[in-house]
Each structure stands twice: as structure tokens, then as C-alpha cells.
């Protein structure tokens, strides 16, 4: 029961943070939309920051899974497969990407100190993974360029990611990755 209530709180907070922004949303508004008292909300979350951190937790899992998958790749095809996986994850967690996109400054302020060290470690891990999987400098450059095409998508085209035709964007992004990596297009399923 408590976990259901917690999930309802997170769902409502996410809606409000997306609709009007983190800074413009109060704990009172979250409680009111749920039909709770503010005290009942405090039973589950002590602060608005705590709610936002809970909403961001899945992104940390996706990023860690992504880095681990890249570290396990042994060739450019494995790199493409991992980028394909993260493209799928982007649509699975679309609400989280919208939340991130619409509340960047609040998130940056919330995570400023911890995020710097973690971000640097993640970069180091991914750089080593690319170097280990690449057979030569040209392939290494293409692997990093393909990674950039996928991971920077929400920075440079957040509205396209969040408001565009999801399946078509995924197909085009996957094709772009394979083009950058100089890999053949994936085979179409029989009957298409």
C-alpha cells in the first residue's frame, strides 16, 4: 500500500514538474492534486528535492546499464547494438526525458557536486570501452561520433525527441548510427 502511494505521488509530481516546472510546483500543489494533506505527503517524502531525486533514479540505472553494456562490447557491431538498446530505452523512459528537459536548471542545482565526479568517471569508462572495442583510429572516431549522435539528441533536439513520431525517430536514429559506424542496414524481417 505504501509503495502504491509513493508511486502515485511520483506520478503526480512528475506531471506537475513537466506541466509547470519544478520551481513553480509546491508540495502543497502535489498534495492537493492527490487529495492528501501536506503532512501525509511528508510521510513519504521529506522534501520536493527528495521527490525529484526519486524521479531521476531510473535515469541513473539506464546510464549505468548503458556504460556496462559499452564496456562489454568487443567490436563495432556490439557498439551499434548497445546504441540501439539505448535508443529503445529513450522511448521507454520518454516521460523522464521530458522531465529532464523541462527542469534542467533545477536538476543541475540539485546534483551539482555529486554529478561532476560521477560524470567524469562515466566519461573515462566509456572512453576506455571505445578504445578497447575499436580496431583502428578511424573506427574509434566513428564509434565516438555515433555515441555523440545518440547521447546528445536530448540536448540538441529535445522537442523532436519528446514531441515527434517516436517510432520513426528511433528508426532514423538507428539508421544514422549504422551509417556513422559504416555498418550495413539491419536486415528487414521476412514478409516486409
MOFENVEN-V987389 format. One record per residue. N is the residue number from 1. RES is the residue in one small letter. SS is DSSP state (helix for helix, strand for strand, loop for the rest). OMEGA is omega in degrees with one decimal (999 if undefined). BURIAL is + if it has 9 or more other C-alpha atoms within 8 Angstrom, else -. Layout:
n	res	ss	omega	burial
N	RES	SS	OMEGA	BURIAL
N	RES	SS	OMEGA	BURIAL
This chain:
n	res	ss	omega	burial
1	x	loop	-179.8	-
2	x	helix	179.7	-
3	x	helix	175.1	-
4	x	helix	178.9	-
5	x	helix	178.6	-
6	x	helix	179.4	+
7	x	helix	176.5	-
8	x	helix	178.4	+
9	x	helix	-179.7	+
10	x	helix	179.5	+
11	x	helix	-179.8	-
12	x	helix	178.8	+
13	x	helix	178.3	+
14	x	helix	178.1	+
15	x	helix	-178.2	-
16	x	helix	179.4	+
17	x	helix	177.7	+
18	x	helix	-177.1	+
19	x	helix	-172.2	-
20	x	helix	178.9	-
21	x	loop	-179.7	+
22	x	loop	-176.0	+
23	x	loop	-177.6	-
24	x	loop	-179.0	-
25	x	loop	178.4	+
26	x	loop	174.2	-
27	x	helix	177.9	+
28	x	helix	179.2	-
29	x	helix	178.0	-
30	x	helix	-180.0	+
31	x	helix	-179.6	+
32	x	helix	-178.7	+
33	x	helix	178.8	-
34	x	helix	-174.4	+
35	x	loop	-179.8	-
36	x	loop	164.5	+
37	x	loop	177.5	+
38	x	helix	178.4	+
39	x	helix	178.4	-
40	x	helix	177.4	+
41	x	helix	179.5	+
42	x	helix	178.1	+
43	x	helix	-177.1	-
44	x	helix	-179.1	-
45	x	loop	-177.9	+
46	x	loop	-177.6	-
47	x	loop	175.7	-
48	x	helix	176.3	+
49	x	helix	179.5	-
50	x	helix	176.6	+
51	x	helix	-179.2	+
52	x	helix	177.7	-
53	x	helix	177.4	-
54	x	helix	177.7	-
55	x	helix	-178.3	+
56	x	helix	-177.0	+
57	x	helix	178.7	-
58	x	helix	179.5	-
59	x	helix	178.7	-
60	x	helix	177.7	-
61	x	helix	179.2	-
62	x	helix	-179.1	+
63	x	helix	178.4	-
64	x	helix	176.9	-
65	x	helix	179.8	-
66	x	helix	-179.8	+
67	x	helix	179.1	+
68	x	helix	178.2	-
69	x	helix	178.3	+
70	x	helix	179.5	+
71	x	helix	-179.3	+
72	x	helix	-179.4	-
73	x	loop	-179.1	+
74	x	loop	-179.6	+
75	x	loop	-176.2	+
76	x	helix	178.1	+
77	x	helix	176.0	-
78	x	helix	176.5	+
79	x	helix	178.5	+
80	x	helix	179.0	+
81	x	helix	179.8	-
82	x	helix	176.5	+
83	x	helix	175.4	+
84	x	helix	178.6	+
85	x	helix	-177.2	-
86	x	helix	174.9	+
87	x	helix	175.6	+
88	x	helix	179.2	+
89	x	helix	179.5	+
90	x	helix	180.0	+
91	x	helix	178.1	-
92	x	helix	-178.5	-
93	x	loop	-176.0	-
94	x	helix	178.5	+
95	x	helix	179.0	-
96	x	helix	177.6	+
97	x	helix	177.1	+
98	x	helix	177.4	+
99	x	helix	179.2	+
100	x	helix	-176.8	+
101	x	helix	-174.7	+
102	x	helix	-176.9	+
103	x	loop	-175.7	+
104	x	helix	-176.1	-
105	x	helix	178.1	-
106	x	helix	179.4	+
107	x	helix	178.4	+
108	x	helix	178.8	-
109	x	helix	-177.9	-
110	x	helix	-172.3	-
111	x	helix	-169.0	-
112	x	helix	-173.1	-
113	x	helix	-178.0	-
114	x	helix	-173.0	-
115	x	helix	-176.9	-
116	x	helix	-179.3	-
117	x	helix	179.9	-
118	x	helix	-179.9	-
119	x	helix	179.5	-
120	x	helix	178.1	-
121	x	helix	179.5	-
122	x	helix	177.7	+
123	x	helix	-179.8	-
124	x	helix	179.3	-
125	x	helix	-176.6	+
126	x	helix	176.5	+
127	x	helix	178.2	-
128	x	helix	179.7	+
129	x	helix	179.4	+
130	x	helix	179.5	+
131	x	helix	-178.8	-
132	x	helix	-176.4	-
133	x	helix	-176.0	+
134	x	loop	178.2	+
135	x	loop	177.9	-
136	x	loop	-176.8	-
137	x	helix	-179.2	-
138	x	helix	178.8	-
139	x	helix	177.9	+
140	x	helix	178.9	+
141	x	helix	179.8	-
142	x	helix	179.2	+
143	x	helix	179.0	+
144	x	helix	178.4	+
145	x	helix	178.1	+
146	x	helix	176.5	+
147	x	helix	179.0	+
148	x	helix	179.2	+
149	x	helix	-178.5	+
150	x	helix	-172.2	+
151	x	helix	179.0	-
152	x	loop	-175.5	-
153	x	helix	-178.8	+
154	x	helix	175.8	+
155	x	helix	-172.9	-
156	x	helix	-177.8	-
157	x	loop	-175.6	-
158	x	helix	-179.4	+
159	x	helix	177.1	-
160	x	helix	179.1	-
161	x	helix	-173.6	+
162	x	helix	-174.8	+
163	x	helix	-175.9	-
164	x	loop	177.6	-
165	x	loop	-169.6	-
166	x	helix	-176.5	+
167	x	helix	179.6	-
168	x	helix	178.4	-
169	x	helix	178.1	+
170	x	helix	-179.9	+
171	x	helix	-179.7	-
172	x	helix	179.6	-
173	x	helix	176.8	+
174	x	helix	178.4	+
175	x	helix	178.3	+
176	x	helix	178.3	+
177	x	helix	-178.7	+
178	x	helix	175.6	+
179	x	helix	-180.0	+
180	x	helix	-178.0	+
181	x	loop	-178.0	+
182	x	loop	176.3	-
183	x	loop	177.4	-
184	x	loop	175.9	-
185	x	loop	179.5	-
186	x	loop	178.7	-
187	x	loop	177.0	-
188	x	loop	177.6	-
189	x	loop	179.4	-
190	x	loop	179.3	-
191	x	loop	178.1	-
192	x	loop	999	-
